[in-house]
Amino acid sequence: MLGLAGFTPAMVQAQQGQQTEARKKLQDVQRQIETASKRQAATAARRAELNAQLAEQAAKLSRAVRAVRDTDARIAAGEQQLQHLREQRAEVQEHLHQQRAAVADLLRATYALDHGSDLRLLLDDEDVARMARALVYSRYFQQDRERRVRALLTDLGTLQQTETEINAQQAALQADKLEREKQARTLTAQRDAQKKLAAQADAEYQSDADKVAALQRDAKALDQLIARLQQAIDQAARSQNKASRAGPVGEGGLGSANIRGNLPWPANGAVHSYGNGVLIKASGGSEVRAVAAGKIIYAGFLRGYGLLLIINHGNGWMSMYGNNEALLHEVGAQVAAGTVIATASAPTGINTGEYFEMRKDGKPVDPRQWLRRQH
């Protein structure tokens, strides 16, 4: 009892009560921490699941867009072919009309010769020379008639074949248009699903602090991706014993004086700064174009950037195109300046739109300094 010397029983009891209360508070805090940790883990799991669903849905939407574009191209080519066949039919019909008229003239001339002079000469005329000339003319008319009849039959066959091809082309076009309608309905459904998922993903970030933290994580993920890509590029250059500055955009690469401030914008729309790049309020489904020639080194989904496409322009230069609805080329494809590489997602809020960024040696640069001045 030496430890309790100088304390009354009441004081000891009060101290024990305080200790018990402190233990309860500590236990409450521990339970709150545990509950918060579980909630954070559950939120992280939901976000991860939503990101996985967004990636899957983005791939579905991209396939739907590409299917529609492919069908549109097939329909356009089919319409052009149909027009060509119709023009060919008109030419054959005109030629056929001319051949028919020529054959009719020959038949009338032959009839007149046979019944007018040739037969009479053979029976009555004693002039052998005139008889010989008449027979030569008769044979000439017969040969020409046979040639024209053969040409007439050829034209008739060509016309029949052309009519068959026209009918087949019209049937194929009708099938393509029906398929296009079906694909359009699928595309609308995929767009609605994508919009719904994106709204669910945004709702997971309840506070501005959460959103800032998410943006920082996304930017870090992009930096890591760029670093890996640059490492792969450098390794490939070393293995081929080539200098990486030999870029595909031409002598001097993107850094040449005649390029700075003259690159075309990748999409049309209002522009404002965002992160290390810019957001372009391009209309949904509009075309996104490469700002310069290069090789596609990444084409896929990245959290925070949606469907992302990255082009290596050589000499350490890269351009990035994010928040796309569809990617139209695969990794490894060489593209020229102005090539349509993607289609844009429809803007749904302030911080949405086609994302564009440029980097030199892995470091972001202001793209406005390299793109043409907007009026």
One Martini backbone bead per residue (centre of mass of N, CA, C, O) as a GRO file, in nm:
protein
  375
    1MET     BB    1   0.049   0.067   0.005
    2LEU     BB    2   0.270   0.284  -0.069
    3GLY     BB    3   0.134   0.409  -0.336
    4LEU     BB    4  -0.117   0.527  -0.137
    5ALA     BB    5   0.016   0.735   0.013
    6GLY     BB    6  -0.191   1.012   0.104
    7PHE     BB    7  -0.454   0.864   0.022
    8THR     BB    8  -0.774   0.847  -0.005
    9PRO     BB    9  -1.032   0.651  -0.087
   10ALA     BB   10  -1.170   0.867  -0.264
   11MET     BB   11  -0.926   0.930  -0.443
   12VAL     BB   12  -0.881   0.650  -0.553
   13GLN     BB   13  -1.163   0.620  -0.684
   14ALA     BB   14  -1.139   0.864  -0.872
   15GLN     BB   15  -0.889   0.764  -1.028
   16GLN     BB   16  -1.019   0.503  -1.133
   17GLY     BB   17  -1.245   0.646  -1.289
   18GLN     BB   18  -1.060   0.800  -1.484
   19GLN     BB   19  -0.926   0.554  -1.609
   20THR     BB   20  -1.183   0.425  -1.716
   21GLU     BB   21  -1.264   0.666  -1.898
   22ALA     BB   22  -1.007   0.666  -2.066
   23ARG     BB   23  -1.042   0.382  -2.180
   24LYS     BB   24  -1.311   0.439  -2.322
   25LYS     BB   25  -1.209   0.662  -2.507
   26LEU     BB   26  -0.992   0.493  -2.644
   27GLN     BB   27  -1.188   0.281  -2.754
   28ASP     BB   28  -1.355   0.483  -2.921
   29VAL     BB   29  -1.124   0.577  -3.099
   30GLN     BB   30  -1.050   0.299  -3.210
   31ARG     BB   31  -1.327   0.247  -3.338
   32GLN     BB   32  -1.324   0.494  -3.524
   33ILE     BB   33  -1.070   0.419  -3.674
   34GLU     BB   34  -1.172   0.146  -3.774
   35THR     BB   35  -1.419   0.257  -3.923
   36ALA     BB   36  -1.265   0.451  -4.108
   37SER     BB   37  -1.086   0.237  -4.239
   38LYS     BB   38  -1.317   0.071  -4.357
   39ARG     BB   39  -1.440   0.300  -4.520
   40GLN     BB   40  -1.190   0.360  -4.692
   41ALA     BB   41  -1.166   0.076  -4.807
   42ALA     BB   42  -1.446   0.071  -4.937
   43THR     BB   43  -1.404   0.320  -5.115
   44ALA     BB   44  -1.157   0.212  -5.267
   45ALA     BB   45  -1.304  -0.034  -5.379
   46ARG     BB   46  -1.521   0.122  -5.536
   47ARG     BB   47  -1.327   0.284  -5.709
   48ALA     BB   48  -1.186   0.045  -5.838
   49GLU     BB   49  -1.441  -0.077  -5.961
   50LEU     BB   50  -1.524   0.172  -6.126
   51ASN     BB   51  -1.264   0.185  -6.295
   52ALA     BB   52  -1.301  -0.092  -6.420
   53GLN     BB   53  -1.575  -0.026  -6.548
   54LEU     BB   54  -1.478   0.215  -6.714
   55ALA     BB   55  -1.276   0.061  -6.886
   56GLU     BB   56  -1.480  -0.138  -7.006
   57GLN     BB   57  -1.680   0.076  -7.115
   58ALA     BB   58  -1.478   0.224  -7.296
   59ALA     BB   59  -1.428  -0.016  -7.483
   60LYS     BB   60  -1.719  -0.048  -7.580
   61LEU     BB   61  -1.753   0.236  -7.692
   62SER     BB   62  -1.521   0.226  -7.892
   63ARG     BB   63  -1.635  -0.008  -8.060
   64ALA     BB   64  -1.898   0.135  -8.139
   65VAL     BB   65  -1.771   0.371  -8.290
   66ARG     BB   66  -1.605   0.205  -8.495
   67ALA     BB   67  -1.843   0.059  -8.622
   68VAL     BB   68  -1.983   0.311  -8.730
   69ARG     BB   69  -1.748   0.420  -8.899
   70ASP     BB   70  -1.714   0.173  -9.079
   71THR     BB   71  -2.001   0.179  -9.194
   72ASP     BB   72  -1.990   0.462  -9.313
   73ALA     BB   73  -1.758   0.398  -9.507
   74ARG     BB   74  -1.907   0.168  -9.655
   75ILE     BB   75  -2.143   0.339  -9.753
   76ALA     BB   76  -1.983   0.549  -9.912
   77ALA     BB   77  -1.851   0.344 -10.103
   78GLY     BB   78  -2.119   0.224 -10.208
   79GLU     BB   79  -2.235   0.484 -10.328
   80GLN     BB   80  -2.005   0.526 -10.527
   81GLN     BB   81  -2.035   0.257 -10.676
   82LEU     BB   82  -2.327   0.300 -10.762
   83GLN     BB   83  -2.277   0.552 -10.931
   84HIS     BB   84  -2.080   0.415 -11.126
   85LEU     BB   85  -2.283   0.204 -11.233
   86ARG     BB   86  -2.490   0.408 -11.342
   87GLU     BB   87  -2.298   0.540 -11.542
   88GLN     BB   88  -2.234   0.281 -11.694
   89ARG     BB   89  -2.522   0.222 -11.783
   90ALA     BB   90  -2.563   0.480 -11.950
   91GLU     BB   91  -2.338   0.421 -12.154
   92VAL     BB   92  -2.447   0.150 -12.256
   93GLN     BB   93  -2.723   0.255 -12.350
   94GLU     BB   94  -2.612   0.454 -12.558
   95HIS     BB   95  -2.453   0.247 -12.723
   96LEU     BB   96  -2.696   0.065 -12.782
   97HIS     BB   97  -2.857   0.272 -12.940
   98GLN     BB   98  -2.647   0.309 -13.163
   99GLN     BB   99  -2.636   0.012 -13.255
  100ARG     BB  100  -2.930  -0.019 -13.333
  101ALA     BB  101  -2.933   0.202 -13.550
  102ALA     BB  102  -2.707   0.078 -13.726
  103VAL     BB  103  -2.845  -0.195 -13.780
  104ALA     BB  104  -3.097  -0.080 -13.911
  105ASP     BB  105  -2.953   0.055 -14.148
  106LEU     BB  106  -2.826  -0.204 -14.260
  107LEU     BB  107  -3.085  -0.357 -14.313
  108ARG     BB  108  -3.199  -0.157 -14.513
  109ALA     BB  109  -2.961  -0.161 -14.714
  110THR     BB  110  -2.963  -0.465 -14.768
  111TYR     BB  111  -3.248  -0.484 -14.873
  112ALA     BB  112  -3.210  -0.291 -15.107
  113LEU     BB  113  -2.983  -0.450 -15.244
  114ASP     BB  114  -3.119  -0.726 -15.275
  115HIS     BB  115  -3.398  -0.592 -15.413
  116GLY     BB  116  -3.266  -0.383 -15.622
  117SER     BB  117  -2.961  -0.477 -15.750
  118ASP     BB  118  -2.828  -0.750 -15.703
  119LEU     BB  119  -3.042  -0.943 -15.826
  120ARG     BB  120  -3.073  -0.799 -16.097
  121LEU     BB  121  -2.782  -0.829 -16.188
  122LEU     BB  122  -2.773  -1.140 -16.187
  123LEU     BB  123  -3.015  -1.156 -16.412
  124ASP     BB  124  -2.968  -0.891 -16.626
  125ASP     BB  125  -2.689  -0.804 -16.610
  126GLU     BB  126  -2.387  -0.781 -16.825
  127ASP     BB  127  -2.211  -0.634 -16.613
  128VAL     BB  128  -1.953  -0.766 -16.446
  129ALA     BB  129  -1.839  -0.531 -16.275
  130ARG     BB  130  -2.103  -0.455 -16.138
  131MET     BB  131  -2.151  -0.730 -16.011
  132ALA     BB  132  -1.894  -0.734 -15.834
  133ARG     BB  133  -1.949  -0.477 -15.673
  134ALA     BB  134  -2.217  -0.570 -15.549
  135LEU     BB  135  -2.101  -0.816 -15.398
  136VAL     BB  136  -1.903  -0.662 -15.222
  137TYR     BB  137  -2.112  -0.481 -15.080
  138SER     BB  138  -2.273  -0.713 -14.960
  139ARG     BB  139  -2.046  -0.833 -14.786
  140TYR     BB  140  -1.988  -0.578 -14.625
  141PHE     BB  141  -2.266  -0.555 -14.495
  142GLN     BB  142  -2.261  -0.831 -14.358
  143GLN     BB  143  -2.007  -0.789 -14.184
  144ASP     BB  144  -2.102  -0.533 -14.039
  145ARG     BB  145  -2.356  -0.657 -13.924
  146GLU     BB  146  -2.216  -0.878 -13.757
  147ARG     BB  147  -2.044  -0.686 -13.584
  148ARG     BB  148  -2.281  -0.521 -13.465
  149VAL     BB  149  -2.432  -0.756 -13.340
  150ARG     BB  150  -2.209  -0.840 -13.149
  151ALA     BB  151  -2.195  -0.567 -13.003
  152LEU     BB  152  -2.486  -0.574 -12.912
  153LEU     BB  153  -2.464  -0.831 -12.739
  154THR     BB  154  -2.244  -0.722 -12.553
  155ASP     BB  155  -2.408  -0.486 -12.438
  156LEU     BB  156  -2.634  -0.658 -12.322
  157GLY     BB  157  -2.451  -0.812 -12.125
  158THR     BB  158  -2.340  -0.566 -11.975
  159LEU     BB  159  -2.613  -0.459 -11.879
  160GLN     BB  160  -2.695  -0.707 -11.717
  161GLN     BB  161  -2.451  -0.704 -11.526
  162THR     BB  162  -2.496  -0.419 -11.416
  163GLU     BB  163  -2.777  -0.469 -11.298
  164THR     BB  164  -2.683  -0.686 -11.101
  165GLU     BB  165  -2.481  -0.504 -10.946
  166ILE     BB  166  -2.682  -0.293 -10.856
  167ASN     BB  167  -2.866  -0.478 -10.692
  168ALA     BB  168  -2.643  -0.577 -10.500
  169GLN     BB  169  -2.559  -0.296 -10.394
  170GLN     BB  170  -2.836  -0.217 -10.280
  171ALA     BB  171  -2.854  -0.452 -10.079
  172ALA     BB  172  -2.593  -0.387  -9.923
  173LEU     BB  173  -2.675  -0.103  -9.836
  174GLN     BB  174  -2.927  -0.182  -9.679
  175ALA     BB  175  -2.778  -0.359  -9.475
  176ASP     BB  176  -2.590  -0.136  -9.368
  177LYS     BB  177  -2.816   0.056  -9.269
  178LEU     BB  178  -2.938  -0.139  -9.066
  179GLU     BB  179  -2.675  -0.176  -8.906
  180ARG     BB  180  -2.643   0.124  -8.835
  181GLU     BB  181  -2.896   0.145  -8.660
  182LYS     BB  182  -2.806  -0.065  -8.454
  183GLN     BB  183  -2.537   0.074  -8.375
  184ALA     BB  184  -2.665   0.338  -8.276
  185ARG     BB  185  -2.816   0.215  -8.038
  186THR     BB  186  -2.567   0.101  -7.899
  187LEU     BB  187  -2.419   0.371  -7.867
  188THR     BB  188  -2.628   0.509  -7.689
  189ALA     BB  189  -2.613   0.303  -7.457
  190GLN     BB  190  -2.305   0.338  -7.402
  191ARG     BB  191  -2.316   0.638  -7.334
  192ASP     BB  192  -2.508   0.617  -7.095
  193ALA     BB  193  -2.332   0.425  -6.927
  194GLN     BB  194  -2.086   0.611  -6.910
  195LYS     BB  195  -2.224   0.850  -6.770
  196LYS     BB  196  -2.315   0.698  -6.518
  197LEU     BB  197  -2.035   0.603  -6.421
  198ALA     BB  198  -1.904   0.882  -6.401
  199ALA     BB  199  -2.098   0.988  -6.184
  200GLN     BB  200  -2.029   0.775  -5.971
  201ALA     BB  201  -1.727   0.842  -5.952
  202ASP     BB  202  -1.762   1.141  -5.865
  203ALA     BB  203  -1.936   1.079  -5.601
  204GLU     BB  204  -1.689   0.960  -5.431
  205TYR     BB  205  -1.610   1.271  -5.419
  206GLN     BB  206  -1.709   1.482  -5.162
  207SER     BB  207  -1.447   1.655  -5.167
  208ASP     BB  208  -1.197   1.865  -5.257
  209ALA     BB  209  -0.972   1.699  -5.130
  210ASP     BB  210  -1.034   1.440  -5.282
  211LYS     BB  211  -0.998   1.557  -5.567
  212VAL     BB  212  -0.707   1.649  -5.540
  213ALA     BB  213  -0.591   1.374  -5.466
  214ALA     BB  214  -0.681   1.236  -5.728
  215LEU     BB  215  -0.525   1.420  -5.924
  216GLN     BB  216  -0.247   1.352  -5.809
  217ARG     BB  217  -0.259   1.049  -5.869
  218ASP     BB  218  -0.304   1.073  -6.173
  219ALA     BB  219  -0.047   1.235  -6.239
  220LYS     BB  220   0.146   1.021  -6.130
  221ALA     BB  221   0.059   0.795  -6.324
  222LEU     BB  222   0.145   0.948  -6.579
  223ASP     BB  223   0.442   0.983  -6.510
  224GLN     BB  224   0.504   0.681  -6.493
  225LEU     BB  225   0.423   0.614  -6.781
  226ILE     BB  226   0.622   0.804  -6.925
  227ALA     BB  227   0.877   0.681  -6.804
  228ARG     BB  228   0.840   0.399  -6.929
  229LEU     BB  229   0.827   0.488  -7.223
  230GLN     BB  230   1.101   0.632  -7.236
  231GLN     BB  231   1.267   0.386  -7.160
  232ALA     BB  232   1.182   0.216  -7.406
  233ILE     BB  233   1.285   0.414  -7.621
  234ASP     BB  234   1.582   0.422  -7.532
  235GLN     BB  235   1.634   0.121  -7.556
  236ALA     BB  236   1.568   0.096  -7.857
  237ALA     BB  237   1.780   0.298  -7.954
  238ARG     BB  238   2.026   0.147  -7.846
  239SER     BB  239   1.976  -0.126  -7.994
  240GLN     BB  240   1.989   0.044  -8.284
  241ASN     BB  241   2.202   0.269  -8.282
  242LYS     BB  242   2.022   0.536  -8.225
  243ALA     BB  243   1.917   0.846  -8.224
  244SER     BB  244   1.639   0.995  -8.073
  245ARG     BB  245   1.644   1.269  -8.254
  246ALA     BB  246   1.523   1.100  -8.500
  247GLY     BB  247   1.249   1.221  -8.593
  248PRO     BB  248   0.935   1.196  -8.778
  249VAL     BB  249   0.889   1.527  -8.821
  250GLY     BB  250   1.175   1.602  -8.888
  251GLU     BB  251   1.388   1.840  -8.898
  252GLY     BB  252   1.405   1.922  -8.549
  253GLY     BB  253   1.126   1.873  -8.496
  254LEU     BB  254   0.925   2.041  -8.267
  255GLY     BB  255   1.171   2.258  -8.214
  256SER     BB  256   1.133   2.413  -8.453
  257ALA     BB  257   1.070   2.729  -8.560
  258ASN     BB  258   0.833   2.651  -8.776
  259ILE     BB  259   0.652   2.511  -8.543
  260ARG     BB  260   0.630   2.720  -8.346
  261GLY     BB  261   0.295   2.822  -8.335
  262ASN     BB  262   0.184   2.600  -8.588
  263LEU     BB  263   0.018   2.399  -8.462
  264PRO     BB  264  -0.247   2.214  -8.462
  265TRP     BB  265  -0.535   2.153  -8.335
  266PRO     BB  266  -0.691   1.860  -8.220
  267ALA     BB  267  -0.946   2.047  -8.156
  268ASN     BB  268  -1.270   2.184  -8.120
  269GLY     BB  269  -1.284   2.455  -7.885
  270ALA     BB  270  -1.287   2.553  -7.589
  271VAL     BB  271  -1.020   2.681  -7.369
  272HIS     BB  272  -0.850   2.541  -7.075
  273SER     BB  273  -0.672   2.500  -6.812
  274TYR     BB  274  -0.519   2.170  -6.711
  275GLY     BB  275  -0.284   2.111  -6.539
  276ASN     BB  276  -0.040   2.031  -6.791
  277GLY     BB  277  -0.277   2.140  -6.977
  278VAL     BB  278  -0.573   2.103  -7.175
  279LEU     BB  279  -0.915   2.186  -7.232
  280ILE     BB  280  -1.148   2.076  -7.485
  281LYS     BB  281  -1.474   2.168  -7.603
  282ALA     BB  282  -1.563   1.914  -7.755
  283SER     BB  283  -1.770   1.749  -7.931
  284GLY     BB  284  -1.937   1.473  -7.941
  285GLY     BB  285  -1.761   1.272  -8.182
  286SER     BB  286  -1.538   1.432  -8.258
  287GLU     BB  287  -1.243   1.496  -8.404
  288VAL     BB  288  -0.908   1.376  -8.350
  289ARG     BB  289  -0.579   1.515  -8.404
  290ALA     BB  290  -0.270   1.513  -8.502
  291VAL     BB  291  -0.014   1.757  -8.465
  292ALA     BB  292   0.191   1.528  -8.553
  293ALA     BB  293   0.416   1.324  -8.642
  294GLY     BB  294   0.414   0.963  -8.551
  295LYS     BB  295   0.411   0.728  -8.275
  296ILE     BB  296   0.223   0.498  -8.120
  297ILE     BB  297   0.266   0.412  -7.754
  298TYR     BB  298  -0.041   0.469  -7.654
  299ALA     BB  299  -0.362   0.274  -7.597
  300GLY     BB  300  -0.577   0.357  -7.326
  301PHE     BB  301  -0.663   0.322  -6.997
  302LEU     BB  302  -0.666   0.603  -6.756
  303ARG     BB  303  -0.688   0.725  -6.468
  304GLY     BB  304  -0.839   1.047  -6.531
  305TYR     BB  305  -0.812   1.004  -6.881
  306GLY     BB  306  -0.916   0.765  -6.993
  307LEU     BB  307  -0.887   0.755  -7.314
  308LEU     BB  308  -0.548   0.716  -7.413
  309LEU     BB  309  -0.314   0.897  -7.629
  310ILE     BB  310   0.030   0.842  -7.742
  311ILE     BB  311   0.287   1.038  -7.903
  312ASN     BB  312   0.586   0.994  -8.078
  313HIS     BB  313   0.815   1.256  -8.222
  314GLY     BB  314   1.075   1.280  -8.115
  315ASN     BB  315   1.325   1.441  -7.951
  316GLY     BB  316   1.141   1.399  -7.672
  317TRP     BB  317   0.853   1.407  -7.796
  318MET     BB  318   0.511   1.449  -7.674
  319SER     BB  319   0.160   1.353  -7.711
  320MET     BB  320  -0.166   1.403  -7.547
  321TYR     BB  321  -0.492   1.217  -7.548
  322GLY     BB  322  -0.786   1.270  -7.364
  323ASN     BB  323  -1.111   1.181  -7.317
  324ASN     BB  324  -1.209   0.957  -7.504
  325GLU     BB  325  -1.439   0.767  -7.689
  326ALA     BB  326  -1.226   0.689  -7.924
  327LEU     BB  327  -0.988   0.466  -8.069
  328LEU     BB  328  -0.835   0.441  -8.412
  329HIS     BB  329  -0.558   0.327  -8.298
  330GLU     BB  330  -0.267   0.150  -8.256
  331VAL     BB  331   0.001   0.034  -8.138
  332GLY     BB  332   0.258   0.138  -8.381
  333ALA     BB  333   0.134   0.354  -8.533
  334GLN     BB  334   0.167   0.561  -8.808
  335VAL     BB  335   0.133   0.919  -8.813
  336ALA     BB  336   0.011   1.198  -8.943
  337ALA     BB  337  -0.053   1.503  -8.978
  338GLY     BB  338  -0.407   1.512  -8.915
  339THR     BB  339  -0.480   1.254  -8.809
  340VAL     BB  340  -0.731   1.051  -8.716
  341ILE     BB  341  -0.728   0.912  -8.370
  342ALA     BB  342  -1.011   1.025  -8.253
  343THR     BB  343  -1.285   1.068  -8.024
  344ALA     BB  344  -1.484   1.272  -7.844
  345SER     BB  345  -1.610   1.351  -7.552
  346ALA     BB  346  -1.865   1.473  -7.390
  347PRO     BB  347  -1.923   1.734  -7.214
  348THR     BB  348  -2.026   1.751  -6.840
  349GLY     BB  349  -1.832   1.993  -6.743
  350ILE     BB  350  -1.582   2.185  -6.645
  351ASN     BB  351  -1.367   1.924  -6.611
  352THR     BB  352  -1.418   1.874  -6.929
  353GLY     BB  353  -1.272   1.711  -7.209
  354GLU     BB  354  -1.019   1.745  -7.420
  355TYR     BB  355  -0.707   1.624  -7.354
  356PHE     BB  356  -0.394   1.821  -7.366
  357GLU     BB  357  -0.042   1.728  -7.403
  358MET     BB  358   0.307   1.826  -7.357
  359ARG     BB  359   0.644   1.680  -7.402
  360LYS     BB  360   0.992   1.722  -7.285
  361ASP     BB  361   1.169   1.489  -7.157
  362GLY     BB  362   0.902   1.438  -6.960
  363LYS     BB  363   0.823   1.746  -6.964
  364PRO     BB  364   0.610   1.985  -6.930
  365VAL     BB  365   0.442   2.196  -7.165
  366ASP     BB  366   0.308   2.466  -7.319
  367PRO     BB  367   0.088   2.425  -7.576
  368ARG     BB  368   0.030   2.725  -7.663
  369GLN     BB  369   0.326   2.773  -7.783
  370TRP     BB  370   0.272   2.552  -8.032
  371LEU     BB  371   0.007   2.652  -8.103
  372ARG     BB  372  -0.215   2.811  -8.256
  373ARG     BB  373  -0.365   3.098  -8.258
  374GLN     BB  374  -0.657   3.201  -8.128
  375HIS     BB  375  -0.960   3.391  -8.237
   0.00000   0.00000   0.00000
